[in-house]
Amino acid sequence: GRSASSHGISLYRGWSFDSDTAITPKICITGSTSASLHQILPWLYYHKVIGVSHFILFVEGEAAKPAVTSVLESIRGVKIIYRTKELKEQQDRSRIWNETWLSGFFYKPCNYELFVKQSLNMEMAIVMAREAGMDWIIHLDTDELIHPAGAREYSLRRLLLDVPDNVDMVIFPNYESSVERDDIKDPFTEVSMFKKNYDHLPKDTYFGLYKEATRGNPNYFLTYGNGKSAARVQEHMRPNGAHRWHNYMKSPNEIKLEEAAILHYTYTKFSDLTSRRDRCGCKPTKEDV
């Protein structure tokens, strides 16, 4: 991250990682993003280093610009899908489009629209991950890093390798960044303080310090608090919202990790808030934001 900021994007070109097909398990991250190259690249390479081999990225906005996608497509293991009219028509014929659990979110603004879009993208990513021979799939945003604490080495691959064969889904509780400055430029290297998830705290600590931690906000976290998950790629899978996976033929056997977490760098810059605002039709003013 620091290198990208100080030396330019070209530093990342030509980086290669071990592509030995015998390495297991094969892990795929999928996500929907409109982020800039300066945000995507450090996120991508961090996850490559901890063992992710494939990325299925659905891009739009800034992320879909040729200057961004030309760099991303030059990196081994990265697959870019553009939000085209053809993609929308294909997703309109998808199985989950006709299912009641998703239809309740149709034609609603802001986060509801994003939820539907992410779910449809995840459904496509499952098929692509199976075709690529992936063992695990994770849905992750470009402001989140997987923290594989508790593994014998700092490796997501090692962490998932130790998961029993009968487990279908691994839950990573999320931590949320507590930003201490208003001039953050590179969140991944400048932000270091996080609120731990309820699942990773003693109850007396969580409730005893709740008022101090929330500082007047009614919610402990500003955004979500139910973590993200890695799913074993298998037949009959479907997304279950942006945070979980499901299976048409069985209830997935899941475990929740006691140390590993998702580090969520939430609203580390004012522009993160304005870009969130700009996704909505009912845009508040800058002063309101």
Phi, psi and chi 1 to 4 in degrees:
 res  aa     phi    psi   chi1   chi2   chi3   chi4
   1 GLY       -  -48.0      -      -      -      -
   2 ARG   -61.7  -42.0 -115.8 -174.8 -136.8  108.9
   3 SER   -64.0  -39.4  -59.5      -      -      -
   4 ALA   -63.1  -38.0      -      -      -      -
   5 SER   -70.8  -40.8  -56.2      -      -      -
   6 SER   -91.8  -27.1   55.5      -      -      -
   7 HIS  -114.6   -4.4  -60.7  -62.1      -      -
   8 GLY    95.1  159.0      -      -      -      -
   9 ILE   -63.6  -29.8  -64.6  -57.2      -      -
  10 SER   -57.4  -22.3   59.9      -      -      -
  11 LEU   -57.5  -32.4 -178.0   74.0      -      -
  12 TYR   -79.4  -19.7  -73.8  103.4      -      -
  13 ARG   -63.0  137.1  -76.4 -169.9 -175.6  -83.5
  14 GLY    82.8   -2.5      -      -      -      -
  15 TRP   -62.4  136.0  -83.8   29.5      -      -
  16 SER  -127.3  148.2   61.3      -      -      -
  17 PHE  -123.5  159.7  -70.6   80.2      -      -
  18 ASP   -58.0  119.1 -166.3  -18.1      -      -
  19 SER  -107.9   23.3   58.9      -      -      -
  20 ASP   -55.7  120.2 -175.1   -9.9      -      -
  21 THR   -68.3  -12.9   52.9      -      -      -
  22 ALA   -82.2  -12.3      -      -      -      -
  23 ILE   -67.8  130.6  -70.6  177.1      -      -
  24 THR  -133.3  158.3   56.1      -      -      -
  25 PRO   -75.9  158.8   30.2  -34.3      -      -
  26 LYS   -89.8  122.7  -65.4 -176.1  179.5   65.0
  27 ILE  -113.7  135.6  -53.9  165.9      -      -
  28 CYS  -121.8  134.2  167.4      -      -      -
  29 ILE  -108.2  134.4  -77.2  179.2      -      -
  30 THR  -122.2  149.4 -175.0      -      -      -
  31 GLY  -163.5  161.3      -      -      -      -
  32 SER  -114.1  125.3  -53.2      -      -      -
  33 THR  -142.4  149.4 -176.3      -      -      -
  34 SER  -125.6   21.0   58.3      -      -      -
  35 ALA   -76.0  168.3      -      -      -      -
  36 SER   -82.5  165.5   69.5      -      -      -
  37 LEU   -61.6  -36.3 -162.8   56.6      -      -
  38 HIS   -64.8  -24.1  -78.1  -79.1      -      -
  39 GLN   -89.2  -40.5 -179.7  171.1  -24.0      -
  40 ILE   -69.8  -42.9  -63.1  172.1      -      -
  41 LEU   -62.5  -51.2  -80.5 -178.7      -      -
  42 PRO   -59.8  -38.2  -20.5   31.4      -      -
  43 TRP   -61.5  -44.6  171.1   86.9      -      -
  44 LEU   -66.5  -46.9 -166.6  151.0      -      -
  45 TYR   -71.5  -33.5  -82.1  105.3      -      -
  46 TYR   -57.3  -47.2  168.1   82.6      -      -
  47 HIS   -71.1  -30.0  -70.9  105.4      -      -
  48 LYS   -62.2  -43.0  -82.5 -131.5  175.9 -159.9
  49 VAL   -63.4  -35.7  167.3      -      -      -
  50 ILE   -88.9    4.7   64.3  170.0      -      -
  51 GLY   120.7    5.1      -      -      -      -
  52 VAL   -82.3  130.8  178.2      -      -      -
  53 SER  -103.4  -26.9   58.7      -      -      -
  54 HIS  -129.9  144.8  -80.0   62.4      -      -
  55 PHE  -130.4  127.1  -63.1   80.4      -      -
  56 ILE  -113.1  103.9  -59.0  170.7      -      -
  57 LEU  -110.6  121.3  -61.2 -180.0      -      -
  58 PHE   -92.6  114.9  -66.5   81.6      -      -
  59 VAL  -113.6  147.6  -62.5      -      -      -
  60 GLU  -155.1  173.5   55.1 -174.6  -57.1      -
  61 GLY    59.8 -135.4      -      -      -      -
  62 GLU   -56.1  -40.8 -179.6   73.0   21.5      -
  63 ALA   -66.8  -19.1      -      -      -      -
  64 ALA   -93.1   -0.1      -      -      -      -
  65 LYS   -69.6  143.5  -68.8 -179.1  177.1  177.4
  66 PRO   -54.5  -36.0  -26.1   33.8      -      -
  67 ALA   -64.2  -28.1      -      -      -      -
  68 VAL   -85.4  -51.5  177.2      -      -      -
  69 THR   -67.4  -29.8   55.8      -      -      -
  70 SER   -64.2  -36.1   63.6      -      -      -
  71 VAL   -72.1  -47.4  175.2      -      -      -
  72 LEU   -60.9  -41.1  -64.9  177.2      -      -
  73 GLU   -72.2  -13.4  -71.4  177.4  -34.9      -
  74 SER   -82.7   -6.9   72.6      -      -      -
  75 ILE   -94.6  126.7  -58.2  166.4      -      -
  76 ARG   -58.8  133.1 -175.5 -172.9  -60.1  146.3
  77 GLY    91.0   -0.6      -      -      -      -
  78 VAL  -102.0  125.4  175.9      -      -      -
  79 LYS  -115.5  125.2  172.0   70.2  175.0  172.7
  80 ILE  -105.1  132.0  -60.7  -64.8      -      -
  81 ILE  -121.8  124.4  -60.5   97.9      -      -
  82 TYR   -89.7  146.7  -62.3   86.8      -      -
  83 ARG   -83.5   84.7 -173.7  139.7 -161.8   91.5
  84 THR  -101.8  171.4   60.5      -      -      -
  85 LYS   -61.8  -37.8 -177.3 -176.3  174.4 -154.0
  86 GLU   -64.7  -39.9  -69.4   73.0   25.3      -
  87 LEU   -63.3  -45.4  176.0   69.3      -      -
  88 LYS   -60.8  -42.9 -172.4  178.0 -176.5  -52.1
  89 GLU   -63.8  -39.4  -72.1  172.8   -8.4      -
  90 GLN   -64.8  -42.8 -175.9  179.4  -10.5      -
  91 GLN   -70.0  -28.6  -69.4 -176.3  -24.5      -
  92 ASP   -65.6  -16.6  -74.3  -11.3      -      -
  93 ARG  -101.7    5.2  -63.6 -170.7  -62.6  -88.9
  94 SER   -74.4  164.5   75.9      -      -      -
  95 ARG   -65.9  -46.4  179.5  170.7  179.6  175.1
  96 ILE   -71.8  -18.9   62.7  170.6      -      -
  97 TRP   -59.4  -29.1 -178.6  -97.6      -      -
  98 ASN   -98.7   11.7  -63.3  -57.7      -      -
  99 GLU  -103.3  144.0  -67.6  177.6  -10.1      -
 100 THR   -65.0  -32.2   53.0      -      -      -
 101 TRP   -64.0  -27.6   70.0  -89.6      -      -
 102 LEU   -95.2  -32.6 -173.3   63.3      -      -
 103 SER   -63.2  -23.3   61.4      -      -      -
 104 GLY   -65.8  -14.1      -      -      -      -
 105 PHE  -102.5    1.1  -61.2   95.5      -      -
 106 PHE   -68.4  148.4  -72.0  174.5      -      -
 107 TYR    56.7   32.5  -48.8  115.8      -      -
 108 LYS  -116.0  155.1  -67.5 -179.0  179.1  179.2
 109 PRO   -82.2  172.8   31.0  -35.5      -      -
 110 CYS    56.3 -119.3  -55.5      -      -      -
 111 ASN   -65.0  -29.3  -72.1  -15.8      -      -
 112 TYR   -65.1  -43.1  -65.8  106.7      -      -
 113 GLU   -63.3  -41.5 -177.7 -177.7   -4.8      -
 114 LEU   -64.3  -41.5  178.6   64.5      -      -
 115 PHE   -58.5  -45.4  175.7   84.9      -      -
 116 VAL   -64.6  -46.5  171.0      -      -      -
 117 LYS   -60.3  -45.7 -166.5 -175.5  -63.1 -179.4
 118 GLN   -62.5  -42.5  -73.5  176.4  -31.4      -
 119 SER   -62.8  -44.7  -61.8      -      -      -
 120 LEU   -64.2  -39.9  -68.0  166.5      -      -
 121 ASN   -65.5  -40.2  -69.1  -12.8      -      -
 122 MET   -63.2  -38.8  -71.2  166.2   71.9      -
 123 GLU   -60.2  -42.8 -175.4 -177.1   38.7      -
 124 MET   -67.5  -38.9  -68.6 -172.6   73.2      -
 125 ALA   -63.8  -33.2      -      -      -      -
 126 ILE   -59.3  -47.0  -69.6  169.8      -      -
 127 VAL   -61.6  -45.0  176.5      -      -      -
 128 MET   -66.2  -37.3  -63.2  168.3   73.3      -
 129 ALA   -66.5  -39.1      -      -      -      -
 130 ARG   -65.1  -42.9  -73.5 -165.0   68.2 -166.1
 131 GLU   -64.6  -30.1  -70.9  174.4  -10.2      -
 132 ALA   -85.7   -0.5      -      -      -      -
 133 GLY    76.1   27.4      -      -      -      -
 134 MET   -74.2  148.9  -65.4  -67.6  104.9      -
 135 ASP   -95.2  -35.0  -61.6  -55.9      -      -
 136 TRP  -133.1  149.0  -68.1   90.4      -      -
 137 ILE  -132.5  140.1 -173.8  169.0      -      -
 138 ILE  -133.5  133.3  -55.9  165.6      -      -
 139 HIS   -96.6  123.3  178.5 -104.4      -      -
 140 LEU  -142.7  143.8 -153.3   65.7      -      -
 141 ASP   -91.5  162.2  -63.1  -33.5      -      -
 142 THR   -79.9    5.0   51.0      -      -      -
 143 ASP  -110.2   22.8   62.4   -8.2      -      -
 144 GLU  -129.6  139.6  -61.8  170.0  -31.5      -
 145 LEU  -122.0  138.0  -60.1  179.9      -      -
 146 ILE   -80.7  130.1  -61.1  171.4      -      -
 147 HIS  -112.0   97.2  174.4   46.4      -      -
 148 PRO   -81.5   51.0   31.3  -33.6      -      -
 149 ALA   -63.7  149.1      -      -      -      -
 150 GLY    93.9  -13.6      -      -      -      -
 151 ALA   -78.8  160.7      -      -      -      -
 152 ARG   -67.9  -20.4  -76.7  177.4  -83.7  168.5
 153 GLU  -142.3  164.9   56.9 -167.9   78.0      -
 154 TYR   -77.3   79.0 -161.4   80.0      -      -
 155 SER  -149.7  125.4  163.2      -      -      -
 156 LEU   -67.0  -35.9  179.0   62.6      -      -
 157 ARG   -61.3  -44.1 -174.0 -179.1  -74.6  140.0
 158 ARG   -64.0  -40.7 -179.8   74.3 -103.4  169.9
 159 LEU   -61.0  -47.0 -170.9   76.5      -      -
 160 LEU   -75.7  -26.4  -66.2  177.6      -      -
 161 LEU   -64.1  -29.8 -162.6   59.7      -      -
 162 ASP   -86.1   -2.1  -68.5  -21.1      -      -
 163 VAL   -75.8  131.5  171.2      -      -      -
 164 PRO   -56.3  148.7  -24.3   33.1      -      -
 165 ASP   -61.7  -25.2  -68.3  -18.3      -      -
 166 ASN   -85.2    1.5   66.9  -27.5      -      -
 167 VAL   -91.0  127.9  171.1      -      -      -
 168 ASP   -95.4  -27.4  -58.4  -56.5      -      -
 169 MET  -145.2  137.5 -171.8  160.8   59.9      -
 170 VAL  -116.2  123.2  175.2      -      -      -
 171 ILE   -95.2  127.5  -49.5  -61.1      -      -
 172 PHE  -104.6  108.4  -66.4   80.0      -      -
 173 PRO   -59.3  149.0  -25.6   36.4      -      -
 174 ASN  -101.6  144.5   62.6  -66.0      -      -
 175 TYR  -106.5  149.4  -64.5    2.9      -      -
 176 GLU  -118.2  133.8 -173.1  175.4  -87.9      -
 177 SER   -63.8  142.8   60.2      -      -      -
 178 SER  -110.6  106.8  -71.4      -      -      -
 179 VAL   -86.3  127.7 -176.2      -      -      -
 180 GLU  -102.9   -7.7  -61.0  176.4   85.5      -
 181 ARG  -133.4  158.6  -54.8 -160.9  -31.5  -97.5
 182 ASP  -105.9   15.5   61.5    3.7      -      -
 183 ASP  -126.2   34.1   60.7  -13.4      -      -
 184 ILE   -67.2  131.5  -60.3  -67.5      -      -
 185 LYS  -111.3  -37.8  -70.1 -176.3  173.1   59.6
 186 ASP  -127.2   88.1 -176.3    6.8      -      -
 187 PRO   -54.3  -42.1  -24.1   32.6      -      -
 188 PHE   -64.1  -24.7  -64.7  150.8      -      -
 189 THR  -107.7  -15.7   58.7      -      -      -
 190 GLU  -104.1  -23.1  -65.3  178.1   57.4      -
 191 VAL   -98.2  125.3  175.8      -      -      -
 192 SER  -132.5   -1.3   59.7      -      -      -
 193 MET  -110.2  132.1 -170.2  165.5   73.4      -
 194 PHE  -133.7  148.5  -69.9   82.6      -      -
 195 LYS   -84.3  128.7  -69.8 -177.4 -175.2  179.1
 196 LYS   -75.6  152.2  -84.6 -168.6  167.4 -175.6
 197 ASN   -69.8  150.0 -165.8  -71.8      -      -
 198 TYR   -49.4  -38.7  170.6   80.2      -      -
 199 ASP   -64.7  -20.3  -70.8  -39.7      -      -
 200 HIS  -109.2   14.5  -75.5 -177.2      -      -
 201 LEU  -122.7  144.7  -76.6  170.0      -      -
 202 PRO   -61.8  142.2  -17.4   29.3      -      -
 203 LYS   -58.8  -39.3  -74.8 -174.6  178.8  178.3
 204 ASP   -67.2  -31.9   56.0  -14.2      -      -
 205 THR   -68.9  -46.9  -58.8      -      -      -
 206 TYR   -60.1  -52.3  178.3   81.6      -      -
 207 PHE   -76.7  -33.1  -70.2  109.5      -      -
 208 GLY   -67.1  -32.3      -      -      -      -
 209 LEU  -110.4   13.3  -61.9  174.1      -      -
 210 TYR   -58.8  -47.1 -171.4   92.1      -      -
 211 LYS   -63.1  -42.0 -170.6  172.9 -178.9 -179.2
 212 GLU   -67.3  -37.2 -173.8  177.3  -14.6      -
 213 ALA   -72.4  -34.4      -      -      -      -
 214 THR   -86.0  -22.3   53.5      -      -      -
 215 ARG    50.7   47.8  -63.1  167.1   66.1 -177.2
 216 GLY    91.5  -11.1      -      -      -      -
 217 ASN   -81.9  136.1 -168.1  -57.0      -      -
 218 PRO   -67.5  -19.3   21.2  -31.8      -      -
 219 ASN  -106.7  143.9  -58.2  -52.4      -      -
 220 TYR   -63.9  -47.8  179.6   63.7      -      -
 221 PHE  -104.6  150.4  -74.7  154.4      -      -
 222 LEU   -73.2  -30.6  -63.3  175.1      -      -
 223 THR  -118.9 -127.4   54.5      -      -      -
 224 TYR   -84.3  164.1   72.1   91.1      -      -
 225 GLY  -137.0    9.6      -      -      -      -
 226 ASN  -100.7   13.4   59.2  -18.0      -      -
 227 GLY    73.7 -175.0      -      -      -      -
 228 LYS  -129.2  173.4  -71.0  -77.9  178.9   83.6
 229 SER  -143.3  152.0   58.3      -      -      -
 230 ALA  -106.7  133.0      -      -      -      -
 231 ALA  -117.8  141.0      -      -      -      -
 232 ARG   -72.4  125.8 -155.9 -178.8  -70.4  -83.9
 233 VAL   -71.1  121.9  177.5      -      -      -
 234 GLN  -155.7  175.6   52.3 -168.7  -65.2      -
 235 GLU   -64.3  153.5  -75.2 -172.2  -68.4      -
 236 HIS    68.0   18.3  -49.1  -60.4      -      -
 237 MET   -74.8  152.7  -81.8 -178.1   70.5      -
 238 ARG  -150.5  159.4   71.7  158.1  172.3   85.2
 239 PRO   -72.7  154.9   24.4  -31.6      -      -
 240 ASN  -128.9   68.7 -171.2   22.5      -      -
 241 GLY    80.5 -178.3      -      -      -      -
 242 ALA   -78.1   -9.1      -      -      -      -
 243 HIS  -111.5  -12.1  -59.7 -104.1      -      -
 244 ARG  -139.8  168.5  -63.9  -71.8 -171.3  -87.1
 245 TRP  -125.6  158.2  -52.0   85.7      -      -
 246 HIS  -139.7  176.5 -158.9   59.4      -      -
 247 ASN  -139.0  133.8 -167.6  -64.4      -      -
 248 TYR   -67.2  -23.1  -74.0  110.1      -      -
 249 MET  -103.8  -10.7  -58.0  -56.4  -69.7      -
 250 LYS  -161.4  163.5   64.0  176.5 -179.0  178.0
 251 SER   -84.9  120.8  -67.0      -      -      -
 252 PRO   -60.5  139.0  -21.4   32.3      -      -
 253 ASN   -82.0  117.1  179.6   28.3      -      -
 254 GLU  -122.0  152.7   64.3  178.8   60.1      -
 255 ILE  -128.4  153.2   60.9  169.9      -      -
 256 LYS  -111.6  129.4 -173.3  172.6  -73.1 -175.6
 257 LEU   -77.3  140.6  -63.1  173.6      -      -
 258 GLU   -87.5  -17.0  -65.4 -179.2    3.8      -
 259 GLU  -127.0  -42.1  -66.3 -177.8   65.4      -
 260 ALA   -65.2  149.7      -      -      -      -
 261 ALA  -151.9  167.2      -      -      -      -
 262 ILE   -99.6  123.0  -60.7  -66.3      -      -
 263 LEU   -89.9  112.9  -57.1 -179.4      -      -
 264 HIS  -103.2  111.4 -172.1 -167.0      -      -
 265 TYR   -87.0   83.2  -67.1   77.0      -      -
 266 THR   -86.3  122.0  -53.2      -      -      -
 267 TYR    47.7   52.2  -57.6  143.4      -      -
 268 THR   -77.1  -17.7   51.2      -      -      -
 269 LYS  -131.1  152.5  -65.5 -179.4  -77.7 -170.7
 270 PHE   -60.1  -33.1 -173.7   70.3      -      -
 271 SER   -64.0  -24.2   59.4      -      -      -
 272 ASP   -64.5  -36.7  -65.6  -18.9      -      -
 273 LEU   -72.6  -42.8  -74.7  166.0      -      -
 274 THR   -68.5  -34.1   52.8      -      -      -
 275 SER   -69.4  -35.2   64.0      -      -      -
 276 ARG   -64.1  -42.7  168.8   65.1   65.7  108.3
 277 ARG   -60.4  -40.4  172.8 -158.6   65.7 -179.1
 278 ASP   -70.6  -10.9  -68.6  -15.9      -      -
 279 ARG   -76.9  -14.8  -72.6 -151.9  -57.8 -103.5
 280 CYS  -100.5  152.5  -58.6      -      -      -
 281 GLY   -77.1  -27.0      -      -      -      -
 282 CYS   -97.1   71.4   46.1      -      -      -
 283 LYS   -75.3  122.5  -65.3 -179.9 -177.3  177.8
 284 PRO   -75.9  167.0   25.9  -31.0      -      -
 285 THR   -75.5  167.1   65.7      -      -      -
 286 LYS   -59.9  -38.5 -176.0  176.1  179.3  179.3
 287 GLU   -64.1  -40.2  -73.2   70.2   28.3      -
 288 ASP   -62.0  -43.0  -70.2  -23.7      -      -
 289 VAL   -62.0      -  173.9      -      -      -
